Amino acid sequence: MDRKKLILEAAAKSFSLYGYKATTMDQVAKLANVGKGTIYTFFKTKEELFDDIINSLIADIRFEVESVLDENSSILDNVNNVLVRIHAFRESHQLTIKLIQEERDMGTQTVVEAMQRVEQSIIQYMKGIIQKAIDKGEIKDCDPEVTAFVMLKMYFSLVIDWQRNHPPLKKEEIAKLFELYLLKGLLA
């Protein structure tokens, strides 16, 4: 196997187990079964190595999103499917779980910035979905980036924040709320 790939896999494992702050290049070298100097032939710093891991994470999320998009489905169905898939990915992907935890508990600046990059990439992807719906006349002309941001934040508020004090909402209930608040509006 290619040494760079071994290093990236070892780094992803270390970041998943220990988080960004507690991961050292020595740990990565040990997990990859290479000398620490070998890592530095590919990556100048831990930050550069982490950046490569985050780029890979963003690509994985994009793959997940693309797997649920359907050109023949409505904007509501596509957005709901995308958000459900992103949430499932976040809940099951060990690296994402650890980074969310580190961001929340420690506020490690590098992790905060990385998670902002991940969120921004999701928003940009959703912006494209919304723009297509606008172009098709499926929804009114709006700022697709702001709309993507609101949809993402609303979704995570409904699935994460809401269930802190309430029973979890079902996928169908969330879809109805999206339709009511975002697509139809509250005014009759």
C-alpha atoms as an extended CHARMM CRD file, in Angstrom:
* protein
*
       188  EXT
         1         1  MET       CA              0.0000000000        0.0000000000        0.0000000000  PROA      1               0.0000000000
         2         2  ASP       CA              1.1110000000        3.5340000000       -0.7310000000  PROA      2               0.0000000000
         3         3  ARG       CA              2.7380000000        5.2080000000        2.3090000000  PROA      3               0.0000000000
         4         4  LYS       CA              0.8010000000        8.4510000000        1.9680000000  PROA      4               0.0000000000
         5         5  LYS       CA             -2.4630000000        6.5110000000        2.0150000000  PROA      5               0.0000000000
         6         6  LEU       CA             -1.2970000000        4.5570000000        5.0830000000  PROA      6               0.0000000000
         7         7  ILE       CA             -0.4750000000        7.8170000000        6.8320000000  PROA      7               0.0000000000
         8         8  LEU       CA             -3.8560000000        9.3430000000        5.9430000000  PROA      8               0.0000000000
         9         9  GLU       CA             -5.6980000000        6.2640000000        7.2170000000  PROA      9               0.0000000000
        10        10  ALA       CA             -3.6660000000        6.2500000000       10.4270000000  PROA      10              0.0000000000
        11        11  ALA       CA             -4.2480000000        9.9730000000       10.9280000000  PROA      11              0.0000000000
        12        12  ALA       CA             -7.9910000000        9.6030000000       10.3580000000  PROA      12              0.0000000000
        13        13  LYS       CA             -8.0370000000        6.7900000000       12.9200000000  PROA      13              0.0000000000
        14        14  SER       CA             -6.0540000000        8.8380000000       15.4400000000  PROA      14              0.0000000000
        15        15  PHE       CA             -8.2090000000       11.9530000000       14.9730000000  PROA      15              0.0000000000
        16        16  SER       CA            -11.3070000000        9.7170000000       15.3250000000  PROA      16              0.0000000000
        17        17  LEU       CA            -10.0710000000        8.1530000000       18.5570000000  PROA      17              0.0000000000
        18        18  TYR       CA             -8.3310000000       11.0640000000       20.2750000000  PROA      18              0.0000000000
        19        19  GLY       CA             -9.5340000000       14.1940000000       18.5120000000  PROA      19              0.0000000000
        20        20  TYR       CA             -7.4040000000       16.8070000000       16.8440000000  PROA      20              0.0000000000
        21        21  LYS       CA             -5.8080000000       18.3280000000       19.9170000000  PROA      21              0.0000000000
        22        22  ALA       CA             -4.6670000000       15.0250000000       21.4580000000  PROA      22              0.0000000000
        23        23  THR       CA             -3.3730000000       13.4990000000       18.2220000000  PROA      23              0.0000000000
        24        24  THR       CA              0.3780000000       13.6740000000       17.7490000000  PROA      24              0.0000000000
        25        25  MET       CA              2.5290000000       12.9200000000       14.7460000000  PROA      25              0.0000000000
        26        26  ASP       CA              4.1950000000       10.1950000000       16.8580000000  PROA      26              0.0000000000
        27        27  GLN       CA              0.8100000000        8.4720000000       17.2810000000  PROA      27              0.0000000000
        28        28  VAL       CA              0.1130000000        8.7170000000       13.5620000000  PROA      28              0.0000000000
        29        29  ALA       CA              3.5650000000        7.3020000000       12.7470000000  PROA      29              0.0000000000
        30        30  LYS       CA              3.0250000000        4.4150000000       15.1440000000  PROA      30              0.0000000000
        31        31  LEU       CA             -0.4440000000        3.6290000000       13.7440000000  PROA      31              0.0000000000
        32        32  ALA       CA              0.8770000000        3.8330000000       10.1600000000  PROA      32              0.0000000000
        33        33  ASN       CA              3.9360000000        1.7740000000       11.0850000000  PROA      33              0.0000000000
        34        34  VAL       CA              6.2590000000        4.3510000000        9.5210000000  PROA      34              0.0000000000
        35        35  GLY       CA              8.9180000000        6.6330000000       10.8860000000  PROA      35              0.0000000000
        36        36  LYS       CA              7.8250000000       10.1100000000       11.9400000000  PROA      36              0.0000000000
        37        37  GLY       CA             10.1390000000       11.5420000000        9.2640000000  PROA      37              0.0000000000
        38        38  THR       CA              8.1720000000        9.6890000000        6.5960000000  PROA      38              0.0000000000
        39        39  ILE       CA              5.0670000000       11.6560000000        7.5610000000  PROA      39              0.0000000000
        40        40  TYR       CA              6.9730000000       14.9170000000        7.0920000000  PROA      40              0.0000000000
        41        41  THR       CA              7.9050000000       13.9320000000        3.5200000000  PROA      41              0.0000000000
        42        42  PHE       CA              4.1910000000       14.1800000000        2.6910000000  PROA      42              0.0000000000
        43        43  PHE       CA              2.8690000000       16.6900000000        5.2300000000  PROA      43              0.0000000000
        44        44  LYS       CA              4.7680000000       19.6310000000        6.7100000000  PROA      44              0.0000000000
        45        45  THR       CA              2.5380000000       19.9510000000        9.7770000000  PROA      45              0.0000000000
        46        46  LYS       CA             -0.2480000000       18.2570000000       11.6900000000  PROA      46              0.0000000000
        47        47  GLU       CA             -2.5370000000       21.0230000000       10.3990000000  PROA      47              0.0000000000
        48        48  GLU       CA             -1.7190000000       20.1400000000        6.7850000000  PROA      48              0.0000000000
        49        49  LEU       CA             -2.3990000000       16.4610000000        7.4830000000  PROA      49              0.0000000000
        50        50  PHE       CA             -5.6810000000       17.3450000000        9.1910000000  PROA      50              0.0000000000
        51        51  ASP       CA             -6.6390000000       19.5330000000        6.2400000000  PROA      51              0.0000000000
        52        52  ASP       CA             -6.2620000000       16.5400000000        3.9070000000  PROA      52              0.0000000000
        53        53  ILE       CA             -8.4670000000       14.4710000000        6.2250000000  PROA      53              0.0000000000
        54        54  ILE       CA            -11.1390000000       17.2050000000        6.2340000000  PROA      54              0.0000000000
        55        55  ASN       CA            -11.0400000000       17.3960000000        2.4200000000  PROA      55              0.0000000000
        56        56  SER       CA            -11.6430000000       13.6570000000        2.3430000000  PROA      56              0.0000000000
        57        57  LEU       CA            -14.5010000000       14.0140000000        4.8380000000  PROA      57              0.0000000000
        58        58  ILE       CA            -16.1260000000       16.6780000000        2.6520000000  PROA      58              0.0000000000
        59        59  ALA       CA            -15.7970000000       14.3790000000       -0.3880000000  PROA      59              0.0000000000
        60        60  ASP       CA            -17.4300000000       11.5410000000        1.5930000000  PROA      60              0.0000000000
        61        61  ILE       CA            -20.3430000000       13.7880000000        2.5810000000  PROA      61              0.0000000000
        62        62  ARG       CA            -20.7540000000       14.9160000000       -1.0220000000  PROA      62              0.0000000000
        63        63  PHE       CA            -20.8790000000       11.2750000000       -2.1510000000  PROA      63              0.0000000000
        64        64  GLU       CA            -23.5650000000       10.5450000000        0.4670000000  PROA      64              0.0000000000
        65        65  VAL       CA            -25.6010000000       13.5580000000       -0.6450000000  PROA      65              0.0000000000
        66        66  GLU       CA            -25.3690000000       12.6860000000       -4.3270000000  PROA      66              0.0000000000
        67        67  SER       CA            -26.5700000000        9.1550000000       -3.6030000000  PROA      67              0.0000000000
        68        68  VAL       CA            -29.9990000000       10.4110000000       -2.4520000000  PROA      68              0.0000000000
        69        69  LEU       CA            -30.6580000000       13.1620000000       -4.9870000000  PROA      69              0.0000000000
        70        70  ASP       CA            -33.3380000000       12.4420000000       -7.5520000000  PROA      70              0.0000000000
        71        71  GLU       CA            -33.8730000000       14.8380000000      -10.4620000000  PROA      71              0.0000000000
        72        72  ASN       CA            -37.5250000000       13.7440000000      -10.6210000000  PROA      72              0.0000000000
        73        73  SER       CA            -38.2590000000       14.4840000000       -6.9550000000  PROA      73              0.0000000000
        74        74  SER       CA            -39.5620000000       17.7440000000       -5.5400000000  PROA      74              0.0000000000
        75        75  ILE       CA            -37.3030000000       20.2530000000       -3.8290000000  PROA      75              0.0000000000
        76        76  LEU       CA            -38.9190000000       19.3080000000       -0.5070000000  PROA      76              0.0000000000
        77        77  ASP       CA            -38.1440000000       15.6150000000       -0.9890000000  PROA      77              0.0000000000
        78        78  ASN       CA            -34.6000000000       16.2420000000       -2.2070000000  PROA      78              0.0000000000
        79        79  VAL       CA            -33.7190000000       18.6690000000        0.5840000000  PROA      79              0.0000000000
        80        80  ASN       CA            -35.2710000000       16.4150000000        3.1970000000  PROA      80              0.0000000000
        81        81  ASN       CA            -33.4300000000       13.3520000000        1.8340000000  PROA      81              0.0000000000
        82        82  VAL       CA            -30.1430000000       15.2460000000        1.7360000000  PROA      82              0.0000000000
        83        83  LEU       CA            -30.5050000000       16.5250000000        5.3020000000  PROA      83              0.0000000000
        84        84  VAL       CA            -31.5420000000       13.1190000000        6.6340000000  PROA      84              0.0000000000
        85        85  ARG       CA            -28.5060000000       11.5460000000        4.9380000000  PROA      85              0.0000000000
        86        86  ILE       CA            -26.1290000000       14.2050000000        6.2850000000  PROA      86              0.0000000000
        87        87  HSD       CA            -27.5060000000       13.7210000000        9.7780000000  PROA      87              0.0000000000
        88        88  ALA       CA            -27.1620000000        9.9340000000        9.5420000000  PROA      88              0.0000000000
        89        89  PHE       CA            -23.5950000000       10.3820000000        8.3020000000  PROA      89              0.0000000000
        90        90  ARG       CA            -22.7550000000       12.7220000000       11.1970000000  PROA      90              0.0000000000
        91        91  GLU       CA            -24.2600000000       10.3120000000       13.7140000000  PROA      91              0.0000000000
        92        92  SER       CA            -22.4280000000        7.2330000000       12.4080000000  PROA      92              0.0000000000
        93        93  HSD       CA            -19.0880000000        8.5440000000       11.1470000000  PROA      93              0.0000000000
        94        94  GLN       CA            -16.5880000000        8.2480000000       14.0010000000  PROA      94              0.0000000000
        95        95  LEU       CA            -14.3530000000       11.1440000000       12.9110000000  PROA      95              0.0000000000
        96        96  THR       CA            -17.2980000000       13.5000000000       12.5840000000  PROA      96              0.0000000000
        97        97  ILE       CA            -18.6280000000       12.4650000000       15.9900000000  PROA      97              0.0000000000
        98        98  LYS       CA            -15.2440000000       13.1200000000       17.6260000000  PROA      98              0.0000000000
        99        99  LEU       CA            -14.7720000000       16.4850000000       15.8960000000  PROA      99              0.0000000000
       100       100  ILE       CA            -18.2630000000       17.6770000000       16.8370000000  PROA      100             0.0000000000
       101       101  GLN       CA            -17.5310000000       16.6520000000       20.4190000000  PROA      101             0.0000000000
       102       102  GLU       CA            -14.1580000000       18.4350000000       20.4500000000  PROA      102             0.0000000000
       103       103  GLU       CA            -15.6490000000       21.5440000000       18.8810000000  PROA      103             0.0000000000
       104       104  ARG       CA            -18.4090000000       21.6330000000       21.4970000000  PROA      104             0.0000000000
       105       105  ASP       CA            -16.3730000000       20.6690000000       24.5700000000  PROA      105             0.0000000000
       106       106  MET       CA            -12.9880000000       22.2640000000       23.9160000000  PROA      106             0.0000000000
       107       107  GLY       CA            -13.5300000000       24.8050000000       21.1620000000  PROA      107             0.0000000000
       108       108  THR       CA            -10.2320000000       23.8600000000       19.5180000000  PROA      108             0.0000000000
       109       109  GLN       CA             -9.8270000000       26.6080000000       16.9080000000  PROA      109             0.0000000000
       110       110  THR       CA             -8.5300000000       24.3120000000       14.1600000000  PROA      110             0.0000000000
       111       111  VAL       CA            -11.5020000000       21.9860000000       14.6650000000  PROA      111             0.0000000000
       112       112  VAL       CA            -13.9700000000       24.8880000000       14.7830000000  PROA      112             0.0000000000
       113       113  GLU       CA            -12.6020000000       26.1620000000       11.4650000000  PROA      113             0.0000000000
       114       114  ALA       CA            -12.6600000000       22.6720000000        9.9470000000  PROA      114             0.0000000000
       115       115  MET       CA            -16.2710000000       22.1010000000       10.9680000000  PROA      115             0.0000000000
       116       116  GLN       CA            -17.1760000000       25.5070000000        9.5240000000  PROA      116             0.0000000000
       117       117  ARG       CA            -15.6010000000       24.3780000000        6.2340000000  PROA      117             0.0000000000
       118       118  VAL       CA            -17.6400000000       21.1790000000        6.3340000000  PROA      118             0.0000000000
       119       119  GLU       CA            -20.8340000000       23.1290000000        7.0410000000  PROA      119             0.0000000000
       120       120  GLN       CA            -20.0630000000       25.6490000000        4.3010000000  PROA      120             0.0000000000
       121       121  SER       CA            -19.5140000000       22.8530000000        1.7880000000  PROA      121             0.0000000000
       122       122  ILE       CA            -22.9250000000       21.3890000000        2.7040000000  PROA      122             0.0000000000
       123       123  ILE       CA            -24.5410000000       24.8120000000        2.3420000000  PROA      123             0.0000000000
       124       124  GLN       CA            -22.9000000000       25.3230000000       -1.0670000000  PROA      124             0.0000000000
       125       125  TYR       CA            -24.1230000000       21.9440000000       -2.2370000000  PROA      125             0.0000000000
       126       126  MET       CA            -27.6550000000       22.6490000000       -1.0220000000  PROA      126             0.0000000000
       127       127  LYS       CA            -27.4680000000       26.0710000000       -2.6600000000  PROA      127             0.0000000000
       128       128  GLY       CA            -27.1140000000       24.2750000000       -5.9980000000  PROA      128             0.0000000000
       129       129  ILE       CA            -30.2030000000       22.1550000000       -5.3040000000  PROA      129             0.0000000000
       130       130  ILE       CA            -32.1900000000       25.2620000000       -4.3940000000  PROA      130             0.0000000000
       131       131  GLN       CA            -30.9670000000       27.1660000000       -7.4630000000  PROA      131             0.0000000000
       132       132  LYS       CA            -32.1490000000       24.3000000000       -9.7100000000  PROA      132             0.0000000000
       133       133  ALA       CA            -35.5820000000       24.4550000000       -8.0420000000  PROA      133             0.0000000000
       134       134  ILE       CA            -35.7020000000       28.2200000000       -8.6540000000  PROA      134             0.0000000000
       135       135  ASP       CA            -34.6670000000       27.7410000000      -12.2900000000  PROA      135             0.0000000000
       136       136  LYS       CA            -37.4210000000       25.1250000000      -12.7580000000  PROA      136             0.0000000000
       137       137  GLY       CA            -39.9720000000       27.4850000000      -11.2070000000  PROA      137             0.0000000000
       138       138  GLU       CA            -40.5950000000       25.0290000000       -8.3930000000  PROA      138             0.0000000000
       139       139  ILE       CA            -39.9960000000       27.7080000000       -5.7550000000  PROA      139             0.0000000000
       140       140  LYS       CA            -39.9550000000       31.5100000000       -5.7520000000  PROA      140             0.0000000000
       141       141  ASP       CA            -36.7840000000       33.4000000000       -6.4930000000  PROA      141             0.0000000000
       142       142  CYS       CA            -34.8000000000       33.7450000000       -3.2780000000  PROA      142             0.0000000000
       143       143  ASP       CA            -31.2180000000       33.8890000000       -2.1190000000  PROA      143             0.0000000000
       144       144  PRO       CA            -30.2430000000       30.2030000000       -2.4600000000  PROA      144             0.0000000000
       145       145  GLU       CA            -27.3050000000       30.4540000000       -0.0380000000  PROA      145             0.0000000000
       146       146  VAL       CA            -29.3530000000       32.0470000000        2.7490000000  PROA      146             0.0000000000
       147       147  THR       CA            -32.1280000000       29.5300000000        2.1240000000  PROA      147             0.0000000000
       148       148  ALA       CA            -29.6600000000       26.6200000000        2.2900000000  PROA      148             0.0000000000
       149       149  PHE       CA            -28.2460000000       28.0120000000        5.5520000000  PROA      149             0.0000000000
       150       150  VAL       CA            -31.7140000000       28.3800000000        7.0900000000  PROA      150             0.0000000000
       151       151  MET       CA            -32.7110000000       24.8800000000        5.9770000000  PROA      151             0.0000000000
       152       152  LEU       CA            -29.5710000000       23.2990000000        7.4070000000  PROA      152             0.0000000000
       153       153  LYS       CA            -29.8410000000       25.1460000000       10.7230000000  PROA      153             0.0000000000
       154       154  MET       CA            -33.5670000000       24.4750000000       11.0020000000  PROA      154             0.0000000000
       155       155  TYR       CA            -33.0890000000       20.7820000000       10.3110000000  PROA      155             0.0000000000
       156       156  PHE       CA            -30.3460000000       20.3550000000       12.9120000000  PROA      156             0.0000000000
       157       157  SER       CA            -32.3590000000       22.3670000000       15.4410000000  PROA      157             0.0000000000
       158       158  LEU       CA            -35.3260000000       20.0490000000       14.9070000000  PROA      158             0.0000000000
       159       159  VAL       CA            -33.3500000000       16.8010000000       15.1480000000  PROA      159             0.0000000000
       160       160  ILE       CA            -30.7590000000       17.7450000000       17.7590000000  PROA      160             0.0000000000
       161       161  ASP       CA            -31.9170000000       20.6980000000       19.8600000000  PROA      161             0.0000000000
       162       162  TRP       CA            -35.6120000000       19.7750000000       19.9410000000  PROA      162             0.0000000000
       163       163  GLN       CA            -35.0290000000       16.3100000000       21.3400000000  PROA      163             0.0000000000
       164       164  ARG       CA            -33.1250000000       17.6020000000       24.3560000000  PROA      164             0.0000000000
       165       165  ASN       CA            -36.4900000000       18.3470000000       25.9760000000  PROA      165             0.0000000000
       166       166  HSD       CA            -39.0130000000       16.6080000000       23.6980000000  PROA      166             0.0000000000
       167       167  PRO       CA            -39.5400000000       13.2670000000       22.0290000000  PROA      167             0.0000000000
       168       168  PRO       CA            -37.7110000000       13.1020000000       18.6840000000  PROA      168             0.0000000000
       169       169  LEU       CA            -39.6330000000       14.1910000000       15.6190000000  PROA      169             0.0000000000
       170       170  LYS       CA            -40.1690000000       11.6590000000       12.8520000000  PROA      170             0.0000000000
       171       171  LYS       CA            -38.7400000000       12.2340000000        9.3840000000  PROA      171             0.0000000000
       172       172  GLU       CA            -42.2550000000       12.8660000000        8.0470000000  PROA      172             0.0000000000
       173       173  GLU       CA            -42.9950000000       15.4470000000       10.7470000000  PROA      173             0.0000000000
       174       174  ILE       CA            -39.8160000000       17.3240000000        9.9010000000  PROA      174             0.0000000000
       175       175  ALA       CA            -40.7250000000       17.2650000000        6.2020000000  PROA      175             0.0000000000
       176       176  LYS       CA            -44.1630000000       18.7300000000        7.0240000000  PROA      176             0.0000000000
       177       177  LEU       CA            -42.5710000000       21.4800000000        9.1190000000  PROA      177             0.0000000000
       178       178  PHE       CA            -40.2070000000       22.3140000000        6.2560000000  PROA      178             0.0000000000
       179       179  GLU       CA            -43.1260000000       22.5070000000        3.8880000000  PROA      179             0.0000000000
       180       180  LEU       CA            -45.1120000000       24.7150000000        6.2750000000  PROA      180             0.0000000000
       181       181  TYR       CA            -42.3810000000       27.1290000000        7.3430000000  PROA      181             0.0000000000
       182       182  LEU       CA            -40.1600000000       27.2890000000        4.2850000000  PROA      182             0.0000000000
       183       183  LEU       CA            -42.2310000000       26.4350000000        1.2580000000  PROA      183             0.0000000000
       184       184  LYS       CA            -45.7470000000       27.5840000000        2.1270000000  PROA      184             0.0000000000
       185       185  GLY       CA            -45.0420000000       30.1110000000        4.8520000000  PROA      185             0.0000000000
       186       186  LEU       CA            -47.2580000000       30.8070000000        7.8070000000  PROA      186             0.0000000000
       187       187  LEU       CA            -49.5160000000       33.3590000000        6.1850000000  PROA      187             0.0000000000
       188       188  ALA       CA            -52.6010000000       31.9110000000        4.5300000000  PROA      188             0.0000000000
